[in-house]
Amino acid sequence: MNAAPKTLRQLSDLDAAGLAPAERRAALEKVAAQYAVAITPAMTGLIDRADPNDPIARQFVPDVAELTTKAEERADPIGDDAHSPCAGIVHRYPDRVLLKLTHVCAVYCRFCFRREMVGPGTEPLTAKQLDAAIDYIASRPDIWEVILTGGDPLVLSPRRIRNVMARLAAIDHVKIVRIHTRVPVAEPARITAEMARALKVKGKATYVVLHANHARELTDAAREACARMIDAGIPMLSQSVLLKGVNDDPQALGALMRALVENRIKPYYLHHGDLAPGTSHLRTSIERGQELMRALRGRLSGLCHAEYVLDIPGGFGKSPIGPSYLTRDAAGRVQVEDFNGGAHCYPPTT
């Protein structure tokens, strides 16, 4: 009997799977020693070994380029630490907090903005730390939304998730619980009916935000996992990262957004790549991102448009950075550009 496919965690595993040639072993050992490696069977099965620039491989297979750190890159690129009043909590915006339950993920993305703090060997919040985090949320009535993140919260058992959801449900001023996850595409078997039930609590609205960056990630199994949650009454949104060689052309990005909408998942955020160490080979320019947004405008249904955002380094939060369609002419009149590039005065002069 053949053994069940396993998550690839060691370079020897990647080598056996045809993903880490022996001649690059020494350099890749340095990468793996610094940044966690894990590629689930669901993702391994999507990689085209014949394509040296395969978009799935670029997201998960270690690359020697990760050993190059640019001067502008930071271990904490979006400033979580500056807004963390206690373990597990990031409180950057007045009405919402992040609750980081674990630092473990099903897969480890090579562009992760928390790559310095996630990986095997890290511990989830202790019972005492979780108590303190819940107490922090309960003591601040301005907190309307709690975002479960990490790591990936859905690597935890339904029992653990159910317990956290019940504790949040007991806080009257918390009305929304949002879960950020890659699990439905990376390890779809984890999204069981029991997990879907664990995510719902009476009196609160639950949203699941799926992290997906390429249309191929939405396999049949991933679509079924998402449908299991949506059919249980949990709305789904998406967040994606703009990545060089993965989705930085109109065809790939458009196909991703359409695939999400076809599966009842509303595109929410398209993140500009964060300044995480060793990720410059995967970042585009902001100008390229804006070109892509323009290329999709008017050519894809409005349902397919995510907001292009930059998480400002230093902990200052997200800002939209999409292209502007408004200018003013010499007379000070507003000119608005249509999706074909034509300019129109507003209000019309005739």
C-alpha positions as CSV (number, residue, x, y, z in Angstrom):
1,M,0.0,0.0,0.0
2,N,1.4,3.4,-1.0
3,A,1.9,5.9,1.9
4,A,-0.4,8.9,1.9
5,P,1.2,12.1,0.5
6,K,2.8,14.2,3.1
7,T,3.6,17.9,3.6
8,L,7.1,18.6,2.4
9,R,9.2,20.1,5.2
10,Q,12.8,19.1,4.6
11,L,15.0,19.8,1.6
12,S,15.4,16.1,1.2
13,D,11.6,15.9,0.7
14,L,11.7,18.6,-1.8
15,D,14.5,16.9,-3.6
16,A,12.6,13.6,-3.8
17,A,9.6,15.5,-5.2
18,G,11.8,17.1,-7.9
19,L,11.6,20.6,-6.4
20,A,15.1,21.2,-4.9
21,P,17.9,19.9,-7.1
22,A,20.9,18.6,-5.2
23,E,23.2,21.2,-6.9
24,R,21.4,24.0,-5.1
25,R,21.3,22.1,-1.7
26,A,23.9,24.1,0.1
27,A,22.4,27.5,-0.6
28,L,18.9,26.3,0.0
29,E,19.9,24.8,3.4
30,K,20.7,28.4,4.4
31,V,17.3,29.6,3.3
32,A,15.5,26.7,5.1
33,A,17.5,27.4,8.3
34,Q,16.2,30.9,8.3
35,Y,12.7,30.7,7.0
36,A,10.2,27.9,7.5
37,V,9.4,25.5,4.7
38,A,6.1,23.5,4.3
39,I,4.3,22.6,1.1
40,T,1.1,20.6,1.4
41,P,0.2,17.8,-1.0
42,A,-2.6,20.0,-2.3
43,M,0.0,22.6,-3.4
44,T,2.7,20.1,-4.4
45,G,0.3,18.5,-6.8
46,L,-0.2,21.8,-8.6
47,I,3.4,22.5,-9.4
48,D,4.5,22.1,-13.0
49,R,8.1,20.7,-12.7
50,A,8.6,21.4,-16.4
51,D,8.0,25.2,-15.9
52,P,11.0,26.9,-14.2
53,N,8.8,29.9,-13.5
54,D,5.7,27.9,-12.3
55,P,3.5,30.4,-10.3
56,I,2.7,27.9,-7.6
57,A,6.3,26.9,-7.0
58,R,7.3,30.6,-6.8
59,Q,5.0,31.0,-3.8
60,F,6.2,28.0,-1.8
61,V,9.5,26.5,-2.9
62,P,12.5,28.1,-1.3
63,D,14.7,30.2,-3.5
64,V,18.3,31.3,-3.0
65,A,17.1,34.9,-3.8
66,E,15.7,34.9,-0.2
67,L,19.2,35.2,1.1
68,T,19.4,38.7,-0.4
69,T,18.0,41.3,2.0
70,K,17.5,44.9,0.8
71,A,18.2,47.9,3.0
72,E,14.6,48.9,3.1
73,E,13.3,45.5,4.2
74,R,12.3,44.9,7.8
75,A,11.8,42.0,10.1
76,D,8.4,43.5,11.2
77,P,7.4,45.3,7.9
78,I,3.9,46.4,8.9
79,G,4.7,47.3,12.5
80,D,2.8,44.7,14.4
81,D,5.1,44.9,17.4
82,A,4.4,48.6,17.9
83,H,0.7,47.9,18.3
84,S,0.8,44.8,20.4
85,P,-0.3,45.6,24.0
86,C,-0.2,41.9,25.0
87,A,0.7,38.6,23.5
88,G,-1.6,37.7,20.5
89,I,-3.2,41.1,20.1
90,V,-2.4,43.7,17.5
91,H,-4.6,46.9,17.9
92,R,-3.8,49.2,15.1
93,Y,-7.3,50.5,14.2
94,P,-9.9,51.9,16.7
95,D,-12.7,49.5,16.1
96,R,-10.9,46.2,15.4
97,V,-8.1,44.0,16.6
98,L,-6.1,41.1,15.4
99,L,-6.1,38.0,17.6
100,K,-3.1,35.8,16.6
101,L,-3.9,32.4,18.0
102,T,-0.9,30.5,16.6
103,H,2.2,31.1,14.6
104,V,1.9,27.9,12.6
105,C,0.6,27.6,9.0
106,A,-0.3,24.7,6.7
107,V,2.1,26.1,4.1
108,Y,4.8,28.8,4.4
109,C,4.7,31.4,1.7
110,R,8.0,32.7,0.5
111,F,6.8,36.3,0.6
112,C,5.2,36.2,4.1
113,F,5.3,39.5,6.0
114,R,5.5,37.5,9.3
115,R,8.2,35.1,8.1
116,E,10.5,36.1,10.9
117,M,8.0,34.9,13.5
118,V,6.1,31.9,12.0
119,G,7.1,28.3,11.7
120,P,7.5,24.9,13.3
121,G,8.5,25.1,17.0
122,T,6.6,28.2,17.7
123,E,3.9,27.8,20.3
124,P,0.2,28.8,20.2
125,L,-1.0,31.2,22.8
126,T,-0.9,29.7,26.2
127,A,-4.2,29.5,28.2
128,K,-2.9,32.4,30.3
129,Q,-2.0,34.5,27.3
130,L,-5.4,33.7,25.6
131,D,-7.2,34.8,28.8
132,A,-5.3,38.1,28.8
133,A,-6.1,38.7,25.1
134,I,-9.8,38.0,25.6
135,D,-9.8,40.2,28.7
136,Y,-8.2,43.0,26.6
137,I,-10.9,42.7,24.0
138,A,-13.7,42.5,26.6
139,S,-12.4,45.6,28.4
140,R,-12.5,47.9,25.3
141,P,-16.1,48.6,24.1
142,D,-14.8,50.3,21.0
143,I,-13.7,46.9,19.6
144,W,-16.5,46.0,17.1
145,E,-14.5,43.4,15.1
146,V,-12.0,40.6,16.0
147,I,-9.8,39.2,13.2
148,L,-8.4,35.7,13.9
149,T,-5.1,35.4,12.2
150,G,-1.6,34.1,12.9
151,G,-0.1,31.9,11.5
152,D,-3.3,30.4,10.3
153,P,-6.1,29.9,12.8
154,L,-7.7,27.1,10.9
155,V,-4.7,24.8,11.5
156,L,-6.2,24.5,15.0
157,S,-8.8,21.9,15.8
158,P,-12.6,22.6,15.6
159,R,-12.7,22.2,19.3
160,R,-10.1,25.0,19.8
161,I,-11.8,27.2,17.3
162,R,-15.2,26.6,18.9
163,N,-13.8,27.6,22.3
164,V,-12.4,30.9,21.0
165,M,-15.6,31.7,19.1
166,A,-17.7,31.0,22.2
167,R,-15.6,33.3,24.3
168,L,-15.8,36.1,21.7
169,A,-19.6,35.5,21.4
170,A,-19.8,36.3,25.2
171,I,-18.5,39.8,24.6
172,D,-21.5,42.0,23.7
173,H,-19.7,44.8,21.9
174,V,-17.9,42.4,19.5
175,K,-20.3,42.0,16.6
176,I,-18.0,40.7,13.8
177,V,-15.5,37.8,13.8
178,R,-13.3,37.6,10.7
179,I,-11.0,34.6,10.0
180,H,-8.0,35.0,7.7
181,T,-6.9,31.7,6.3
182,R,-5.0,29.8,3.5
183,V,-6.3,26.4,4.7
184,P,-9.2,26.0,2.2
185,V,-6.7,26.0,-0.7
186,A,-3.6,24.6,1.1
187,E,-5.2,21.8,3.1
188,P,-8.9,21.7,2.1
189,A,-9.6,18.4,4.0
190,R,-9.4,20.4,7.2
191,I,-12.6,22.3,6.3
192,T,-15.0,19.7,7.5
193,A,-18.7,20.2,8.4
194,E,-17.5,20.2,12.1
195,M,-15.1,23.1,11.3
196,A,-17.8,25.1,9.5
197,R,-20.1,24.7,12.6
198,A,-17.3,25.8,14.9
199,L,-16.9,29.1,13.0
200,K,-20.6,30.1,13.6
201,V,-21.8,31.6,16.8
202,K,-25.2,33.0,17.7
203,G,-25.5,36.7,17.6
204,K,-22.3,37.4,15.7
205,A,-21.5,37.7,12.0
206,T,-18.6,35.5,10.9
207,Y,-16.6,36.2,7.7
208,V,-13.9,34.0,6.3
209,V,-11.2,35.8,4.2
210,L,-9.4,33.3,1.9
211,H,-5.8,34.0,0.9
212,A,-5.3,32.9,-2.7
213,N,-2.9,34.3,-5.3
214,H,-3.5,32.2,-8.5
215,A,-6.6,30.7,-10.1
216,R,-5.0,27.2,-10.1
217,E,-5.1,27.2,-6.3
218,L,-8.9,26.9,-6.5
219,T,-8.9,23.2,-7.2
220,D,-12.0,21.1,-7.0
221,A,-11.2,20.2,-3.4
222,A,-10.6,23.9,-2.5
223,R,-13.9,24.9,-4.1
224,E,-15.7,22.2,-2.1
225,A,-14.1,23.4,1.1
226,C,-15.2,27.0,0.4
227,A,-18.7,25.9,-0.5
228,R,-18.9,24.0,2.8
229,M,-18.5,27.2,4.7
230,I,-20.6,29.4,2.4
231,D,-23.4,26.9,2.4
232,A,-23.3,26.9,6.2
233,G,-24.1,30.6,6.0
234,I,-20.6,32.1,6.3
235,P,-19.8,34.8,3.7
236,M,-16.4,34.6,2.1
237,L,-14.1,37.4,0.9
238,S,-10.5,37.1,-0.5
239,Q,-7.2,38.7,0.0
240,S,-4.3,38.3,-2.5
241,V,-0.8,39.5,-2.7
242,L,0.5,41.0,-5.9
243,L,3.5,38.9,-6.8
244,K,6.0,39.1,-9.6
245,G,5.8,36.0,-11.8
246,V,2.6,34.8,-10.1
247,N,-0.2,37.2,-10.8
248,D,1.4,40.4,-12.2
249,D,-0.3,40.3,-15.6
250,P,-3.9,41.1,-16.5
251,Q,-4.7,37.6,-17.6
252,A,-3.5,35.8,-14.5
253,L,-4.9,38.4,-12.1
254,G,-8.2,38.5,-14.0
255,A,-8.5,34.7,-14.0
256,L,-7.9,34.7,-10.2
257,M,-10.6,37.3,-9.5
258,R,-13.1,35.6,-11.8
259,A,-12.5,32.2,-10.2
260,L,-13.1,33.7,-6.8
261,V,-16.3,35.3,-7.8
262,E,-17.5,32.1,-9.6
263,N,-17.1,30.4,-6.2
264,R,-19.1,33.0,-4.3
265,I,-16.0,34.7,-2.8
266,K,-15.9,38.5,-3.1
267,P,-12.4,39.9,-3.9
268,Y,-11.5,42.2,-1.0
269,Y,-7.9,43.2,-0.9
270,L,-5.0,43.0,-3.3
271,H,-1.9,43.7,-1.2
272,H,1.2,45.3,-2.5
273,G,4.1,43.1,-1.4
274,D,5.4,44.0,2.0
275,L,9.0,44.8,2.7
276,A,9.8,41.4,4.4
277,P,13.4,40.3,4.3
278,G,14.5,38.3,1.3
279,T,11.3,39.0,-0.8
280,S,12.4,41.6,-3.3
281,H,12.4,39.1,-6.1
282,L,8.7,38.7,-5.7
283,R,7.7,42.3,-5.3
284,T,6.4,44.5,-8.2
285,S,6.5,48.2,-8.3
286,I,3.4,50.2,-7.2
287,E,3.3,51.6,-10.8
288,R,2.9,48.1,-12.1
289,G,0.1,47.4,-9.7
290,Q,-1.7,50.5,-10.8
291,E,-1.3,49.5,-14.4
292,L,-2.9,46.2,-13.7
293,M,-5.8,47.8,-11.9
294,R,-6.4,50.0,-14.9
295,A,-6.2,47.0,-17.2
296,L,-9.0,45.2,-15.3
297,R,-11.3,48.2,-14.9
298,G,-14.3,48.0,-17.2
299,R,-13.1,44.7,-18.6
300,L,-14.1,42.6,-15.6
301,S,-17.3,42.8,-13.7
302,G,-17.3,45.1,-10.7
303,L,-17.7,42.0,-8.5
304,C,-14.2,41.0,-9.6
305,H,-12.3,44.1,-8.3
306,A,-10.3,44.0,-5.1
307,E,-9.0,47.2,-3.5
308,Y,-5.3,47.6,-4.1
309,V,-3.6,48.5,-0.8
310,L,-0.3,49.2,0.7
311,D,0.3,48.4,4.4
312,I,2.5,51.4,5.3
313,P,5.7,50.3,7.0
314,G,6.0,51.2,10.6
315,G,2.5,50.3,11.7
316,F,0.5,53.1,10.1
317,G,-2.1,50.9,8.5
318,K,-3.4,50.2,5.0
319,S,-4.0,52.8,2.4
320,P,-5.6,52.4,-1.0
321,I,-3.0,53.0,-3.8
322,G,-5.0,52.3,-6.9
323,P,-4.8,54.6,-9.9
324,S,-6.8,57.8,-9.9
325,Y,-9.2,58.5,-12.7
326,L,-9.7,62.2,-11.8
327,T,-7.7,65.2,-12.9
328,R,-8.4,68.9,-13.4
329,D,-8.0,70.9,-16.6
330,A,-6.4,74.3,-16.8
331,A,-9.8,75.9,-16.0
332,G,-10.1,73.9,-12.8
333,R,-12.8,71.6,-14.1
334,V,-12.9,67.9,-13.1
335,Q,-11.9,65.5,-15.8
336,V,-12.8,61.9,-15.3
337,E,-11.2,59.1,-17.4
338,D,-13.3,56.2,-18.7
339,F,-12.0,52.6,-18.9
340,N,-11.0,53.2,-22.6
341,G,-8.8,56.1,-21.7
342,G,-11.2,58.8,-22.8
343,A,-11.5,62.0,-20.7
344,H,-14.8,63.6,-19.8
345,C,-15.6,66.9,-18.1
346,Y,-17.8,66.6,-15.0
347,P,-20.3,68.0,-14.7
348,P,-20.7,68.1,-18.5
349,T,-20.3,71.5,-20.1
350,T,-23.1,70.9,-22.6
